[in-house]
Amino acid sequence: MVSSNGSKYYLIMLFMFIIDIILYALLPVYNKVAPSIGGLPFFYTYQIVMLIVSSVLFLIPSLGDKR
């Protein structure tokens, strides 16, 4: 049987996963070349930033897990 903390952990992970999918699904918003940041088109800059954001989103519940 899964404890309350275990199910809470999985719900938080699911919520973070859904946030991540929604942010990546905004492709029409960030699929632009015009604003280049650091010499990279905005599309690539957004992907790099999302890599960091995704890592943090999945790190938060993992650090909160006390198993």
C-alpha positions, 0 to 999 in steps of 0.5 A: 500500500502506498503511503500518503507521502508517496502519493503526494510525491507522485502528484507533485511530480505529475504537476511539475511534468504537466507544467513542463509539457505546457511550457514546451507546447508554447512553440508558436510563441518562442519559434522566432529568430528575430530577438537573438540573445547571445548570438543565438536565435530566441528559439535556441535560447528558450530551449536552453532556459527550459532545460534549466527550468525543467531540471529545477522543476523535477529537482524540487519534489526529488529533494522533498522526498524523504525516502 
